[in-house]
């Protein structure tokens, strides 16, 4: 605890945060409510939970959600197959059902003797009923195991971070139980801080040219997938490794495939640039 109240997130050296985001995290911790994070891919939604865990010195439990994930899996699973096998070979007392109960990620977070950070990553990938199926457990921080007639109640309410890419609308009843924050895409000033975390010794001119080119690409509205922070970091790494001259970055945009990941976007940009070059040539001839 800090100041005798509750743990407060202040950020870490390897994860640059804005003040509104830090405030949202701390409100979530203070109220004991899940923090629902939305934002463009590559804005650091998933990494936020890792940063919170490091800053507060807590264990991180990650529940990666897939299209086939069911809420029950996060609570516990009764391994009937293993029990059946043990009954056939007779080398274990199968009357102790408890040994066949395996806690899921949510169950592990509830059962932990210390407060943990729980990341429920990309909740909108699951079925539309998935969030509703977790409402009671997230509210009461407990669940009942039918096979053992036992209730698992949270010793400490976990710091819960839920990420969403807005692929599906989440139910209103679920949203009411969350603290919501949308991570805005970083402006150039904040992006410079983020880049310097990864490349502390980067040349000023290289960084300036890279950011100028990056944001000029993001301003193209016709792109299906605009380059994100992760693509920028990869691109700068390629630029640094290649030793390319700084003045060629914005004019040639080398390693364009590190920034544009959709074939339609790549073709659109190349054709657009060739058209502009042709127009310039015509003007010079006149």
C-alpha positions in Angstrom: 0.0 0.0 0.0 1.0 3.6 -0.6 0.0 6.4 1.8 -1.9 3.9 3.8 -4.7 3.7 1.3 -4.4 1.6 -1.9 -1.7 0.8 -4.4 -1.3 3.5 -7.0 0.0 3.0 -10.5 2.5 5.6 -11.6 3.9 3.9 -14.7 7.1 2.1 -15.5 10.3 3.2 -17.4 9.5 0.9 -20.3 5.8 1.9 -20.7 4.9 5.5 -21.3 1.5 6.5 -20.1 -0.7 9.6 -20.2 -2.1 11.2 -17.1 -5.7 10.2 -18.0 -4.7 6.6 -18.4 -2.9 6.5 -15.0 -6.0 8.1 -13.4 -8.3 5.5 -15.0 -6.1 2.7 -13.6 -6.0 4.2 -10.1 -9.8 4.7 -10.1 -10.2 1.1 -11.1 -8.0 0.0 -8.3 -9.6 2.2 -5.7 -13.2 1.1 -6.6 -12.3 -2.5 -7.1 -13.9 -2.5 -10.6 -12.5 -4.0 -13.8 -10.8 -1.6 -16.1 -12.0 -1.9 -19.7 -9.4 -0.7 -22.2 -10.1 0.1 -25.8 -8.0 1.6 -28.5 -6.4 1.0 -31.9 -4.2 -2.2 -32.2 -0.7 -1.3 -31.2 -1.6 1.4 -28.6 -0.3 -0.8 -25.7 -3.6 -2.1 -24.3 -2.2 -5.5 -23.4 1.2 -4.2 -22.2 -0.6 -1.9 -19.7 -1.4 -4.9 -17.5 2.2 -6.0 -17.6 3.3 -2.5 -16.6 0.8 -2.3 -13.7 2.1 -5.7 -12.4 5.7 -4.5 -12.6 5.0 -1.1 -11.0 3.0 -2.6 -8.1 5.2 -5.7 -7.7 2.3 -8.1 -8.3 1.9 -11.4 -10.1 0.3 -11.1 -13.5 -2.2 -13.8 -14.6 -3.1 -13.6 -18.3 -6.4 -15.1 -19.8 -6.1 -14.9 -23.5 -9.6 -15.0 -25.0 -10.3 -16.8 -28.3 -13.5 -17.2 -30.3 -14.1 -20.6 -28.7 -13.4 -19.5 -25.1 -16.3 -20.1 -22.6 -16.6 -18.3 -19.3 -16.7 -21.6 -17.4 -13.1 -22.2 -18.5 -11.9 -19.2 -16.6 -13.5 -20.5 -13.3 -12.6 -24.2 -13.3 -12.6 -27.4 -15.3 -13.6 -30.8 -14.0 -11.2 -33.3 -15.6 -13.6 -36.2 -16.1 -11.3 -37.9 -18.7 -8.4 -38.1 -16.2 -10.8 -39.5 -13.5 -12.1 -42.1 -16.0 -8.5 -43.2 -16.8 -7.6 -43.4 -13.1 -10.7 -45.6 -12.5 -9.7 -48.0 -15.2 -6.1 -48.5 -14.0 -6.9 -48.3 -10.3 -3.7 -46.6 -9.2 -5.4 -43.6 -7.5 -8.3 -42.9 -5.2 -10.9 -41.4 -7.5 -13.3 -40.6 -4.7 -11.3 -37.4 -4.0 -12.9 -35.3 -6.7 -11.0 -32.3 -5.6 -7.8 -33.6 -7.3 -9.7 -33.5 -10.7 -10.7 -29.8 -10.3 -8.4 -27.4 -12.2 -8.9 -23.7 -11.6 -8.9 -21.5 -14.6 -7.3 -18.1 -14.8 -10.1 -16.3 -13.0 -10.2 -19.0 -10.4 -6.5 -18.7 -9.8 -6.8 -14.9 -9.4 -9.6 -15.4 -6.8 -7.7 -18.2 -5.0 -4.4 -16.3 -4.7 -3.2 -15.5 -1.2 -1.9 -12.2 -2.5 -3.5 -9.6 -4.8 -2.7 -10.2 -8.4 -3.2 -8.4 -11.7 -5.6 -10.2 -14.0 -5.6 -9.5 -17.7 -8.6 -10.7 -19.7 -7.2 -10.0 -23.1 -9.4 -9.3 -26.2 -12.7 -10.1 -24.6 -14.6 -9.2 -27.8 -13.2 -12.2 -29.6 -15.5 -14.5 -27.6 -19.2 -15.2 -28.1 -21.5 -12.3 -27.4 -22.8 -14.1 -24.2 -19.3 -14.4 -22.8 -19.2 -11.1 -20.9 -22.7 -11.7 -19.5 -21.6 -15.1 -18.2 -19.0 -13.4 -16.1 -21.2 -10.7 -14.6 -22.0 -12.4 -11.3 -18.4 -13.7 -10.7 -16.9 -10.2 -11.4 -19.5 -8.6 -9.1 -19.3 -11.0 -6.2 -15.7 -12.1 -6.7 -16.7 -15.7 -6.0 -18.0 -18.9 -7.7 -19.4 -22.2 -6.7 -17.8 -25.6 -7.7 -20.7 -28.0 -8.0 -18.6 -31.2 -7.9 -17.0 -30.4 -4.6 -19.8 -28.3 -3.0 -17.2 -25.6 -2.4 -17.3 -21.8 -3.0 -14.1 -20.1 -4.1 -14.2 -16.5 -2.9 -11.5 -13.9 -3.7 -9.1 -13.4 -0.8 -8.1 -10.2 -2.4 -10.0 -8.5 -5.2 -7.7 -8.8 -8.3 -6.7 -5.7 -10.2 -8.5 -6.6 -13.4 -7.7 -5.2 -16.9 -9.9 -6.2 -19.8 -8.9 -5.3 -23.3 -11.2 -4.9 -26.3 -10.6 -4.1 -30.0 -14.3 -3.2 -30.4 -14.9 -6.1 -32.8 -18.2 -6.7 -31.0 -20.4 -4.4 -28.9 -20.3 -5.4 -25.2 -23.5 -5.7 -23.2 -24.6 -2.6 -21.3 -24.9 -4.6 -18.1 -21.2 -5.6 -18.4 -20.1 -2.0 -19.3 -21.9 -0.6 -16.2 -19.6 -2.7 -14.0 -16.4 -1.5 -15.6 -14.2 1.6 -15.5 -13.8 2.6 -19.2 -10.8 4.2 -20.9 -10.0 4.7 -24.5 -6.3 4.9 -25.3 -6.0 7.7 -27.8 -3.3 7.2 -30.5 -0.2 9.0 -29.2 0.6 12.4 -30.7 4.1 13.1 -32.0 5.4 14.4 -28.7 4.3 11.3 -26.7 5.4 9.0 -29.5 8.8 10.5 -29.3 9.0 9.5 -25.7 7.8 6.0 -26.5 10.4 5.6 -29.3 13.2 6.8 -26.9 12.2 4.1 -24.4 13.1 1.5 -27.1 16.0 3.5 -28.7 17.5 5.7 -26.1 20.5 6.6 -28.3 18.6 7.3 -31.5 19.9 10.1 -33.6 17.7 13.2 -33.5 17.5 13.6 -37.3 16.6 9.9 -37.8 13.9 10.2 -35.2 12.5 13.4 -36.7 12.4 12.1 -40.3 10.9 8.8 -39.1 8.1 10.5 -37.1 7.4 12.9 -39.9 7.0 10.1 -42.4 5.0 7.9 -40.0 2.4 10.5 -39.3 2.1 11.5 -43.0 1.2 7.8 -43.7 -1.4 7.8 -40.9 -3.0 10.9 -42.4 -4.0 8.9 -45.5 -7.7 8.2 -44.9 -8.0 5.5 -47.6 -5.7 3.0 -45.7 -7.5 0.0 -44.4 -4.9 -0.5 -41.6 -2.9 2.6 -40.7 0.6 1.9 -39.3 0.6 1.6 -35.5 3.1 2.1 -32.7 4.4 -1.5 -33.0 5.0 -1.1 -36.7 6.8 2.2 -36.1 9.2 0.5 -33.6 9.9 -2.3 -36.1 10.5 0.2 -38.9 12.9 2.3 -36.8 14.8 -0.8 -35.8 15.2 -1.7 -39.5 16.3 1.9 -40.3 18.9 1.9 -37.5 20.2 -1.6 -38.5 20.6 -0.6 -42.1 22.5 2.6 -41.5 20.5 4.4 -44.2 21.0 8.1 -44.5 18.5 10.2 -42.6 17.6 12.4 -45.6 16.5 9.3 -47.6 13.9 8.2 -45.0 11.1 10.6 -45.9 11.9 10.7 -49.7 12.2 7.0 -50.3 10.5 5.4 -47.3 12.7 2.3 -47.2 11.3 -0.9 -45.8 7.8 0.2 -46.4 6.5 -3.3 -45.7 7.4 -2.8 -42.1 4.8 -0.1 -41.9 2.0 -1.2 -44.3 0.7 -4.7 -43.7 -2.3 -4.7 -46.1 -1.6 -5.4 -49.8 -4.3 -2.9 -50.8 -2.7 -0.2 -48.7 0.8 -0.9 -50.0 -0.4 -0.9 -53.7 -2.5 2.3 -53.1 0.5 4.2 -51.6 2.9 3.0 -54.3 0.5 3.9 -57.1 -0.3 7.3 -55.5 3.4 8.1 -55.1 4.1 7.1 -58.8 1.2 9.4 -59.9 2.6 12.3 -57.9 6.1 11.7 -59.4 4.5 11.7 -62.9 2.6 14.9 -62.2 5.8 16.5 -61.0 7.7 15.4 -64.1 5.0 16.9 -66.4 5.1 20.2 -64.5 8.9 20.4 -64.9 8.6 19.7 -68.6 6.1 22.6 -69.0 
